[in-house]
Amino acid sequence: MADLVLEPLPEGTRLVHIGAHKTGTSSVQGAFHDQRAELQAAGVQYPGADVNHALAFRALFGWASVETQTAGQHRLGDLRAALAADTTSRVLLSSEELTWSDLDEVRRVRELVGPRSHVVLTLRDMGGFLPSMWQQAVRNGEPTPFDDWLAARLRRPERVRTFHRADDTWLTHRWARVFGAEHVTVVVLQRSAPERLFSVFEQLLAIPAGTLAVSERNRGMTLPESELVRQLNVRTRRLRVPAARRRALVYRGAVTPMLHGWEPPPGTVRPTIPAPLVAGVAALGRQVADEVRASGVRVVGSLDELARVPADPPASNTTTSVPLDVATIALAGLLERAEELVAEAQAGTQRRHRLDGVNLVPAPGRLVHVGPPHTGGHRLRAAFAASADALSAHGVDLSPDAPAAGRRTFVSDDAWALDPGAVPDSDLRDARVLVTLRPLGDVLLGCYADHLLAGGTQTLRSWLTAALAAGGPGRVPLAAADREDLLEVWTRRVGVEGVTVLVPRPSDGALLVDAPVRMLDLPTRVVRAGRVVRAMSDREAAVLRLRNTGALGRRASGLTPAQVRTALSRWSTGPDEPALGVPEDLQPQVAELGELLVARVTASGVAVVGGLGTVLRPPRTAADDDVVDASAPRLVGAARALRSTLTLKEDDA
């Protein structure tokens, strides 16, 4: 990577990242989405609140479905406004669907972003790209075995939508014709230099090296996983299950839990180009390389990489067995999703019944969610942000400003439970306060993780001891018998009838959003809960504590800041990497504080949604081999183990 030096684009340039699919696009989008604030401080805008800009571009081209048309038009309007409001910052827009655009649609993109613009296309070796495309097709319902699917694409490469010809022009020719070849860069990814992708964006946008962290958002399926899903596609088609319902069952029911809940052992077989088709795949790679060369665009990397194929290909892609864990996760996911679909059909009555008695927010009025931290606030805010357009259409704004006549607003900040004084009395006029609770031990462990993320160096034991003695981690105790605590503060400020305590079970994401939806007098299902945020592992905490000790600790860890962010952004950790745990001798104190909190909520007389018994669920007990509170040599060993885990994941990608 030392030889890769690119001049930054001029300030005010709009950089349009057009994909292609399965070339690290999700990781780029995830990194920019997760670090919007940091990038803005560096003079780079990633407009909007979504992970990518697909909805806006669909609206621009008229591709939006009936379900997404309104949201797409809102996104496009917001994007136009953002581009008009800031003409000096560098801006990134990203959607892999742009590779499907015809010449007229490319012109519309140029009209949107203006003359100060640049285009980036990422490509990868056909030996890795085509198996990934088939896996994605299988997730979406494709019933054809990989070898047959691949043979058909080699006969007609335009069936791979990225390589289709529109207006008799190939992909890079279309974009070079409209933007100018000098304003198009093709980045060829290379297995031996995976950091190239992020380095290109950092250099073009003048972002400090190492700022962007790899975000694991789209793990590829192994061959056993792929075959399991493909067979489900085959059988559900035979049963004439409608395509939309089949996707709801198979993709959301089997595939998503499988990808998040199972970590393939190193060496697990993945779909690979079979020997009889190697020559055809290599020829396609050379054809793509020739098209790129002929378009005259700038190329980062070697176009010869596109023709790379496996050195030792299998005769065919066949498997006769599926790991028991995979089958169990898929089956359980299907059953759970089927139950959800049945429940959704009856949602109107059932969900209202369990929320009877909650205090509705007046109109105009405000719903103020105050946390505490690690009680679902991050998930709740993400769910409401993703539904901003639908909420606005129903009279609810996500704004700190005073609500307009006849409208309601929703605001949320976990810190307000720990420091209620941060909310002025003027913001509580016509307000209802929502307090969310979950198992107390998990809340405390999450707050300790925040301590480390903020640069803290205390051991878990010393931090927990102090927090338990204070009744919680903030200025105001979560529960106290001898001074004003969380519930007393908020009932004093808005009255008993103005406070609702929500205690969803950890598995009940629907209740987490349904309660505030009901309080805002919205229709059910207008907001849907997103994925659960993973708890920090003991190993990750140990590495952070080591790095926080200073320059020597950072060097001893052997991990770059980007690698640390990559570790923390993983969807799941392996069985050898447990979450943080409470030392056994502190468990009784956690239970005692939890019982006091339940008693204080009950005595306060506020409305309670859910079961307070959830607060008392014990956290994981720390094991003898946990390392967060260990000596420096063991902390270094934890860093080495984490580094090894990340390396294995890169090698297995």
C-alpha positions in Angstrom: 0.0 0.0 0.0 3.0 2.3 0.3 2.9 2.8 -3.5 -0.7 4.0 -3.6 -0.7 7.8 -3.6 -3.8 9.6 -4.9 -4.3 13.4 -5.0 -7.3 14.5 -2.9 -10.3 15.7 -4.9 -10.8 19.4 -4.8 -13.0 20.8 -2.0 -16.6 20.8 -2.9 -16.4 17.7 -5.1 -19.2 15.2 -5.0 -17.8 11.6 -5.1 -20.3 9.1 -6.4 -19.6 5.5 -5.5 -21.5 3.2 -7.8 -20.6 -0.2 -6.6 -20.3 -2.8 -7.9 -22.3 -5.3 -5.8 -20.2 -7.8 -3.7 -17.0 -5.7 -3.9 -16.9 -4.4 -0.4 -19.6 -1.8 -1.0 -21.5 -2.6 2.2 -18.3 -2.2 4.2 -17.7 1.2 2.7 -21.2 2.4 3.3 -21.2 1.0 6.8 -18.0 2.8 7.7 -19.2 6.1 6.4 -22.6 5.6 8.1 -21.1 4.7 11.4 -18.6 7.7 11.4 -20.8 10.5 10.0 -19.9 12.9 12.8 -16.1 12.3 12.6 -16.2 12.7 8.9 -18.2 15.9 9.1 -15.5 17.3 11.4 -13.0 16.4 8.7 -14.9 18.3 6.1 -16.6 15.3 4.5 -20.4 14.9 4.2 -22.3 11.6 3.9 -25.8 13.1 3.5 -28.9 11.6 5.1 -29.4 9.1 7.8 -29.6 5.8 5.9 -26.7 3.4 5.3 -26.7 4.3 1.6 -28.5 6.5 -0.9 -30.3 3.8 -2.8 -33.8 5.1 -2.0 -33.0 8.6 -3.4 -31.5 7.2 -6.6 -34.5 4.9 -7.1 -36.8 7.9 -6.8 -34.5 9.8 -9.3 -34.8 7.0 -11.9 -38.5 6.1 -11.2 -37.4 2.7 -9.9 -39.1 3.0 -6.5 -41.8 0.4 -5.6 -45.2 1.5 -4.4 -44.1 0.8 -0.8 -40.9 2.9 -1.1 -42.1 5.7 -3.5 -43.0 8.2 -0.8 -39.9 7.5 1.3 -37.7 7.7 -1.9 -39.1 11.1 -2.9 -38.4 12.4 0.6 -34.9 11.1 0.5 -34.3 12.6 -2.9 -35.7 16.0 -1.7 -33.4 15.9 1.4 -30.4 15.0 -0.8 -31.0 17.8 -3.2 -31.3 20.2 -0.2 -28.1 18.9 1.4 -26.2 19.3 -1.8 -27.5 22.8 -2.4 -26.8 23.9 1.2 -23.1 22.8 1.3 -21.0 23.6 -1.7 -17.6 23.6 0.0 -17.4 20.2 1.7 -16.4 17.0 -0.1 -19.4 14.7 -0.3 -19.8 11.0 -0.8 -22.9 9.4 -2.3 -23.1 5.6 -2.5 -25.4 3.0 -4.1 -24.3 -0.2 -5.8 -27.5 -0.2 -7.8 -26.1 2.7 -9.9 -24.2 0.1 -11.9 -27.5 -0.9 -13.4 -28.1 2.6 -14.8 -28.6 3.3 -18.5 -27.1 6.3 -20.3 -30.1 8.6 -19.6 -30.0 7.6 -15.9 -26.3 8.4 -15.6 -27.0 11.8 -17.1 -29.6 12.4 -14.3 -27.0 11.5 -11.7 -24.7 14.1 -13.3 -27.4 16.7 -13.2 -28.0 15.9 -9.5 -24.4 16.2 -8.4 -23.2 18.9 -10.8 -19.9 19.4 -12.7 -17.6 19.2 -9.6 -18.0 15.4 -9.4 -16.1 12.2 -9.6 -17.1 8.5 -9.9 -15.6 5.5 -8.2 -16.3 1.9 -9.4 -14.9 -1.1 -7.4 -14.3 -4.4 -9.2 -12.9 -7.7 -8.0 -11.6 -11.0 -9.4 -14.3 -13.0 -11.2 -13.3 -16.0 -9.3 -14.6 -14.4 -6.1 -17.2 -12.1 -7.6 -19.4 -14.7 -9.3 -19.8 -17.0 -6.3 -20.7 -14.0 -4.2 -23.4 -13.0 -6.8 -24.8 -16.5 -6.8 -25.0 -16.5 -3.0 -26.9 -13.2 -3.0 -29.3 -14.6 -5.6 -29.9 -17.6 -3.4 -30.7 -15.4 -0.5 -33.3 -13.7 -2.7 -34.9 -17.0 -3.8 -32.6 -18.5 -6.6 -33.2 -22.2 -6.9 -30.5 -23.1 -9.4 -27.3 -24.9 -8.2 -24.1 -22.8 -8.4 -22.4 -24.8 -11.2 -25.5 -24.6 -13.5 -26.1 -20.9 -12.6 -22.5 -20.1 -13.4 -22.6 -22.0 -16.7 -25.6 -20.0 -17.8 -24.0 -16.7 -16.9 -20.8 -17.5 -18.9 -23.0 -18.2 -21.9 -24.7 -14.9 -21.5 -22.6 -12.6 -19.3 -25.2 -9.8 -19.6 -27.4 -11.8 -17.2 -25.1 -10.6 -14.5 -26.8 -7.3 -14.2 -23.5 -5.4 -13.5 -22.2 -6.4 -16.9 -25.4 -5.7 -19.0 -25.2 -3.4 -21.9 -27.5 -0.4 -22.0 -27.7 1.9 -25.1 -25.1 -0.5 -26.6 -22.5 0.8 -24.1 -20.7 -1.1 -21.3 -20.6 0.1 -17.7 -17.5 2.2 -17.6 -18.1 3.6 -21.1 -21.5 5.0 -19.9 -20.1 6.8 -16.9 -17.0 8.0 -18.8 -19.1 9.4 -21.6 -21.2 11.5 -19.2 -18.7 12.4 -16.5 -15.5 12.3 -18.6 -13.0 9.5 -18.4 -10.7 11.7 -16.3 -13.4 11.8 -13.6 -13.9 8.1 -13.3 -11.7 5.8 -11.1 -11.9 2.0 -11.2 -10.5 0.4 -8.1 -9.5 -3.3 -8.5 -9.6 -5.1 -5.2 -6.8 -7.5 -4.3 -6.8 -10.2 -1.7 -3.3 -9.4 -0.7 -4.1 -5.7 -0.1 -7.7 -5.6 1.4 -7.0 -2.2 2.9 -6.7 -0.6 -0.6 -10.5 0.0 -0.8 -10.6 2.2 2.3 -7.3 3.9 1.5 -8.6 5.0 -1.9 -11.6 6.7 -0.3 -9.5 8.2 2.5 -7.1 9.7 0.0 -9.7 11.0 -2.5 -11.7 12.7 0.3 -8.6 13.9 2.3 -9.5 11.8 5.3 -6.7 10.9 7.7 -5.3 7.4 7.0 -6.9 4.7 9.2 -10.0 6.7 9.9 -12.4 4.3 8.2 -13.0 1.0 10.0 -14.0 -2.2 8.3 -17.6 -2.8 9.1 -18.6 -6.5 8.9 -22.1 -6.2 7.4 -22.4 -8.8 4.7 -20.8 -12.1 5.6 -20.8 -14.6 2.7 -22.5 -18.0 3.0 -20.5 -21.2 3.1 -21.5 -24.0 0.6 -23.5 -25.9 3.2 -25.4 -22.8 4.2 -26.0 -21.9 0.6 -27.3 -25.4 -0.3 -29.6 -25.4 2.7 -31.2 -22.1 1.6 -31.3 -23.2 -2.0 -33.1 -26.3 -1.2 -35.6 -24.3 0.9 -36.1 -22.1 -2.2 -36.8 -25.2 -4.4 -39.3 -26.7 -2.0 -41.2 -23.5 -1.2 -41.5 -22.9 -4.9 -43.0 -26.3 -5.4 -45.5 -25.4 -2.7 -46.4 -22.3 -4.7 -45.6 -20.0 -1.8 -45.8 -16.4 -3.1 -42.4 -14.8 -3.7 -42.9 -12.0 -1.1 -43.9 -14.5 1.6 -41.1 -16.9 0.6 -38.6 -14.1 1.0 -40.1 -13.1 4.4 -39.8 -16.6 5.6 -36.5 -17.8 4.1 -34.5 -14.7 4.0 -35.6 -13.1 7.3 -36.4 -16.4 9.0 -33.5 -18.7 8.0 -30.7 -16.7 6.3 -30.4 -13.7 8.7 -30.3 -15.7 11.9 -27.9 -18.1 10.3 -25.5 -15.4 9.2 -25.6 -13.7 12.6 -25.8 -16.7 14.8 -23.2 -19.1 13.4 -19.5 -18.5 13.0 -18.1 -20.9 10.3 -15.0 -22.7 11.4 -11.9 -21.8 9.4 -11.6 -24.0 6.3 -15.4 -24.5 5.9 -16.0 -25.1 2.2 -17.4 -22.1 0.2 -18.8 -21.9 -3.3 -15.9 -22.0 -5.7 -15.4 -21.9 -9.4 -15.5 -25.6 -10.6 -12.6 -26.9 -12.8 -14.7 -27.2 -16.0 -15.7 -23.5 -15.9 -12.4 -22.0 -14.8 -11.3 -21.1 -18.4 -14.7 -19.3 -19.0 -14.5 -17.3 -15.8 -10.9 -16.2 -16.6 -12.0 -15.2 -20.1 -14.8 -13.1 -18.7 -12.3 -11.4 -16.4 -10.2 -10.5 -19.4 -13.2 -9.2 -21.2 -14.2 -7.0 -18.3 -10.5 -5.7 -18.1 -10.5 -4.9 -21.9 -13.8 -2.9 -21.5 -12.3 -0.9 -18.7 -9.1 -0.2 -20.6 -11.0 0.8 -23.7 -13.1 3.4 -21.7 -9.9 5.3 -20.8 -10.7 5.7 -17.1 -8.1 5.8 -14.3 -7.4 2.4 -12.8 -6.1 1.7 -9.2 -4.7 -1.8 -9.0 -4.0 -4.3 -11.7 -6.8 -5.2 -14.2 -5.1 -8.6 -14.6 -6.5 -9.4 -11.1 -10.0 -9.6 -12.7 -9.1 -12.8 -14.5 -7.8 -14.5 -11.4 -9.4 -17.9 -10.7 -8.8 -20.6 -8.0 -5.5 -22.4 -8.4 -6.9 -25.7 -7.2 -10.6 -25.7 -8.2 -12.9 -28.5 -7.2 -14.5 -30.7 -9.9 -17.9 -29.5 -8.8 -19.8 -27.8 -5.9 -21.6 -30.5 -4.1 -22.3 -31.1 -0.5 -24.4 -33.9 1.2 -24.4 -32.6 4.7 -25.1 -29.5 6.7 -23.7 -28.8 10.2 -26.3 -29.5 12.9 -25.8 -26.0 14.3 -26.7 -24.4 10.9 -29.8 -26.5 10.5 -31.0 -25.9 14.0 -30.5 -22.1 13.7 -32.3 -22.0 10.3 -35.2 -24.1 11.5 -35.6 -22.1 14.7 -35.4 -18.9 12.7 -38.1 -20.1 10.3 -40.4 -21.1 13.2 -39.8 -17.8 14.9 -40.5 -15.8 11.7 -43.6 -17.8 10.9 -44.9 -17.1 14.4 -44.1 -13.4 13.8 -46.1 -13.4 10.6 -49.0 -15.0 12.2 -48.8 -12.5 15.1 -48.6 -9.6 12.6 -51.9 -10.7 11.1 -53.5 -10.2 14.5 -51.3 -7.3 15.6 -53.9 -4.6 15.7 -55.9 -6.0 18.6 -53.2 -7.9 20.5 -50.6 -5.2 20.6 -53.1 -2.6 21.8 -54.3 -4.9 24.6 -50.9 -5.2 26.2 -50.4 -1.5 26.0 -53.7 -0.5 27.5 -53.3 2.1 30.2 -50.2 3.9 28.8 -50.3 7.6 29.0 -50.8 9.2 25.6 -48.7 12.2 24.6 -51.0 15.2 24.0 -51.0 17.1 20.7 -49.0 19.3 20.6 -46.7 17.4 23.0 -43.4 15.7 23.3 -42.3 12.1 24.2 -38.9 12.3 26.0 -37.0 9.0 26.2 -34.3 9.3 28.9 -32.7 5.9 28.9 -30.7 4.8 31.0 -27.8 3.7 28.7 -27.9 0.1 27.4 -31.6 -0.4 27.8 -32.5 -0.4 24.1 -32.1 3.4 23.4 -29.7 2.9 20.5 -32.0 0.4 18.9 -35.0 2.6 19.5 -33.5 5.7 18.0 -32.3 3.8 14.9 -35.8 2.3 14.4 -37.5 5.8 14.7 -34.9 7.4 12.4 -35.4 4.7 9.7 -39.2 5.5 9.8 -38.9 9.3 9.9 -41.0 9.8 6.8 -43.8 7.6 7.9 -43.8 9.2 11.3 -43.9 12.7 9.8 -46.9 11.7 7.7 -48.7 10.7 11.0 -47.9 13.9 12.7 -44.7 13.0 14.7 -41.4 14.8 14.2 -38.0 13.7 15.4 -36.9 17.1 16.5 -35.7 18.8 19.7 -37.8 21.9 18.7 -41.1 22.6 20.3 -43.9 20.7 18.5 -46.0 22.6 16.0 -49.8 22.9 16.5 -51.5 19.5 16.4 -48.2 17.6 16.1 -46.0 15.5 18.5 -42.2 15.1 18.7 -40.0 12.3 19.9 -36.5 12.9 21.4 -34.2 10.4 23.0 -30.9 10.5 24.8 -29.6 7.8 27.2 -27.6 10.3 29.2 -30.6 12.1 30.5 -31.3 9.3 33.0 -27.8 9.8 34.4 -27.9 13.6 34.3 -31.6 14.8 34.3 -30.5 18.4 34.7 -29.4 18.4 31.0 -33.1 18.6 30.1 -34.4 22.1 30.8 -37.9 22.5 32.3 -39.0 24.4 29.2 -38.6 21.2 27.2 -40.9 19.2 29.5 -44.0 21.3 29.0 -46.7 19.0 27.7 -44.2 16.1 27.8 -44.4 12.5 28.7 -41.2 10.8 29.9 -40.3 7.2 28.9 -37.8 5.3 31.0 -36.5 1.9 29.6 -35.1 -0.8 31.8 -33.5 -4.2 31.2 -31.5 -6.6 33.3 -29.5 -4.4 35.7 -26.3 -6.3 35.4 -26.3 -5.9 31.7 -26.8 -2.2 32.1 -23.9 -1.9 34.4 -21.6 -3.9 32.2 -22.6 -1.8 29.2 -21.8 1.4 31.1 -18.4 0.0 32.0 -17.8 -0.7 28.3 -18.7 3.0 27.7 -16.0 3.9 30.4 -13.4 2.1 28.3 -14.6 3.5 25.0 -14.2 7.0 26.5 -10.5 6.2 27.4 -11.0 4.9 31.0 -8.5 2.6 32.6 -10.3 1.3 35.7 -10.6 -2.4 36.2 -14.1 -3.8 35.9 -14.1 -4.7 39.6 -13.1 -1.3 40.9 -15.6 0.4 38.5 -18.4 -1.9 39.4 -17.7 -1.5 43.2 -18.0 2.2 42.9 -21.1 2.2 40.7 -22.9 -0.3 43.1 -22.0 1.9 46.1 -23.4 4.9 44.3 -26.6 3.2 43.2 -25.7 3.4 39.6 -23.2 4.9 37.1 -24.5 8.4 36.9 -24.9 11.6 38.9 -28.4 10.5 39.9 -28.7 6.9 41.3 -30.8 4.4 39.4 -32.2 3.4 42.8 -31.6 4.7 46.4 -33.3 4.4 49.7 -31.8 7.6 51.3 -31.7 10.2 48.5 -33.5 11.2 45.3 -33.2 8.6 42.6 -34.1 8.2 38.9 -37.9 7.8 39.3 -38.2 10.4 42.0 -36.4 13.0 39.8 -38.7 12.5 36.8 -42.0 12.1 38.7 -41.1 15.4 40.5 -40.5 17.1 37.2 -43.5 15.8 35.1 -45.7 14.1 37.7 -46.5 10.4 38.3 -48.9 10.4 35.4 -46.3 11.8 33.1 -43.8 8.9 33.5 -44.0 5.4 31.9 -41.4 2.7 32.6 -40.9 0.2 29.8 -39.3 -3.2 30.6 -39.3 -5.4 27.5 -37.8 -8.9 27.6 -34.4 -9.0 25.8 -36.1 -11.1 23.0 -39.1 -8.8 22.7 -37.8 -6.1 20.3 -41.4 -5.4 19.1 -42.5 -4.1 22.6 -39.5 -1.8 22.7 -40.9 0.2 19.8 -44.6 -0.6 20.2 -44.8 1.2 23.6 -43.6 4.6 22.3 -45.6 4.1 19.1 -48.7 3.7 21.2 -47.9 6.7 23.5 -47.6 8.8 20.3 -51.0 7.5 19.2 -49.6 6.0 16.0 -50.8 2.9 14.1 -49.1 -0.4 15.0 -46.1 -1.5 12.9 -45.4 2.0 11.7 -42.0 1.5 13.4 -40.0 -1.7 13.4 -37.2 -2.7 15.7 -33.8 -3.2 14.2 -31.1 -5.6 15.2 -29.8 -5.8 18.7 -26.5 -4.1 19.5 -23.9 -6.8 20.6 -22.4 -6.5 24.1 -18.7 -5.9 24.4 -16.7 -9.1 24.9 -14.2 -9.6 27.8 -11.3 -9.8 25.3 -12.3 -6.5 23.6 -12.6 -4.8 27.0 -9.1 -6.1 27.9 -7.6 -4.7 24.7 -9.2 -1.3 25.2 -8.0 -1.2 28.9 -4.5 -2.0 27.7 -4.6 0.6 24.9 -6.0 3.3 27.2 -2.9 3.1 29.5 -0.9 5.2 27.0 1.4 5.0 24.1 3.2 1.9 25.5 -0.1 0.1 25.9 -1.1 1.0 22.3 2.2 -0.3 20.9 1.9 -3.5 23.0 -1.6 -4.2 21.7 -0.3 -4.4 18.1 -3.7 -3.2 16.9 -4.4 -0.1 14.9 -7.4 2.1 15.8 -9.1 0.9 12.6 -8.6 -2.7 13.6 -10.1 -2.0 17.1 -13.1 -0.4 15.4 -13.4 -3.4 13.1 -13.4 -5.8 16.1 -16.1 -3.7 17.9 -18.3 -3.6 14.8 -18.5 -7.4 14.4 -22.0 -8.7 14.4 -21.1 -11.7 16.6 -18.2 -13.2 18.5 -17.1 -16.8 18.7 -17.7 -19.2 21.6 -14.1 -18.5 22.8 -14.9 -14.8 23.2 -17.6 -14.4 25.9 -19.2 -11.2 26.9 -18.1 -9.2 30.0 -19.2 -10.8 33.2 -19.7 -9.7 36.8 -17.3 -11.1 39.4 -19.0 -13.8 41.4 -18.6 -12.0 44.8 -20.3 -8.8 43.3 -23.4 -10.7 42.0 -25.3 -10.4 45.3 -24.8 -6.6 45.3 -26.1 -6.4 41.7 -29.1 -8.4 42.7 -29.7 -6.2 45.8 -29.6 -3.0 43.7 -31.9 -4.6 41.2 -34.4 -5.5 43.9 -34.3 -2.0 45.2 -34.9 -0.6 41.7 -37.9 -2.8 41.2 -39.3 -1.8 44.6 -38.8 1.9 43.9 -40.6 1.6 40.5 -43.5 -0.2 42.1 -43.7 2.3 44.9 -43.6 5.3 42.6 -47.0 4.5 41.1 -45.9 5.2 37.5 -47.3 3.2 34.5 -45.3 0.0 33.8 -45.3 -1.8 30.5 -43.6 -5.2 30.5 -42.4 -7.3 33.5 -40.2 -5.8 36.2 -38.9 -9.3 36.9 -36.7 -8.8 33.8 -34.6 -6.3 35.7 -33.6 -9.1 38.2 -32.2 -11.5 35.5 -28.6 -12.2 36.6 -25.8 -11.2 34.3 -23.0 -13.6 33.2 -20.6 -14.5 36.0 -17.0 -13.7 35.3 -14.9 -16.9 34.8 -11.4 -17.5 36.1 -9.9 -17.1 32.6 -11.6 -13.7 31.9 -8.9 -11.2 31.2 -10.3 -7.7 31.5 -8.9 -7.3 35.0 -5.8 -9.3 34.4 -2.1 -8.2 34.6 -0.4 -6.5 31.7 1.1 -9.7 30.1 -2.4 -11.3 29.9 -3.8 -8.1 28.4 -1.2 -8.3 25.7 -2.1 -11.9 25.2 -5.8 -10.9 24.8 -4.7 -8.4 22.1 -2.7 -11.1 20.3 -5.8 -13.4 20.4 -8.0 -10.7 19.0 -5.5 -9.8 16.3 -5.4 -13.5 15.3 -9.3 -13.6 15.2 -9.4 -10.6 12.8 -6.7 -12.2 10.6 -8.6 -15.5 10.4 -11.7 -13.6 9.3 -9.8 -11.7 6.6 -8.3 -14.9 5.3 -11.6 -16.7 5.3 -13.4 -13.8 3.6 
